[in-house]
Amino acid sequence: MCRNKSESILDFVIALEATLGYRLKSEISHRLASRGAYLLGTDPATRERYYCIFKALYHIRSRIAHGDIATAKVPEFFVEAITTLDYWKGDWSKETDLFKVRHIADVARQVTRQILIEFIKKPSLLNEDSLLKLELGL
């Protein structure tokens, strides 16, 4: 079960890379998170929370891609962000590790779905210049 959820996280974040990370060659984690935050966030506080989610998911993806399985260990800012943005309700510290990994996979699925919907609504986003402007908040 945990391996399936790890693979699920990997797949969803690869989809995020394919869209938000289009033509990136450096600072991929930061720039992908910035692009995602500006695409989904409507104000500075919300963008900051989305930035934290994308950064954490990309870090988890990296661990999985390099041979680790997803673990329940995530930064506190990730938990705060998913709680504030209503991806999670409850006490994270009281959940089992297996449940936490399942929920990380669910968050990855949800934000990937939201990003893909934005790209469907605005196909012109899949353009290096448009993504750079998005990344810069323009």
HUWOFEN-V735352 format. One record per backbone hydrogen bond with DSSP energy under -0.5 kcal/mol. CO is the residue of the C=O (numbers start at 0). NH is the residue of the N-H. Records with the same first field share a line. If there is no record, write none. Layout:
CO = NH, NH
This chain:
0 = 4
1 = 5
2 = 6
3 = 7
4 = 8
5 = 9
6 = 10
7 = 11
8 = 12
9 = 13
10 = 14
11 = 15
12 = 16
13 = 17
14 = 18
15 = 19, 20
16 = 20
18 = 21
20 = 23
26 = 30
27 = 31
28 = 32
29 = 33
30 = 34
31 = 35
32 = 36
33 = 37
34 = 38
35 = 39
36 = 40
42 = 46
43 = 47
44 = 48
45 = 49
46 = 50
47 = 51
48 = 52
49 = 53
50 = 54
51 = 55
52 = 56
53 = 57
54 = 58
55 = 59
56 = 60
57 = 61
58 = 62
59 = 63
60 = 64
61 = 65
62 = 67
63 = 66
71 = 73
74 = 77, 78
75 = 79
76 = 80
77 = 81
78 = 82
79 = 83
80 = 84
81 = 86, 87
82 = 85
89 = 91
90 = 93
91 = 94
95 = 99
96 = 100
97 = 101
98 = 102
99 = 103
100 = 104
101 = 105
102 = 106
103 = 107
104 = 108
105 = 109
106 = 110
107 = 111
108 = 112
109 = 113
110 = 114
111 = 115
112 = 116
113 = 117
114 = 118
115 = 119
116 = 120
117 = 121
119 = 122
121 = 124
122 = 125
124 = 126
126 = 130
127 = 131
128 = 132
129 = 133
130 = 134
131 = 135
132 = 137
133 = 136
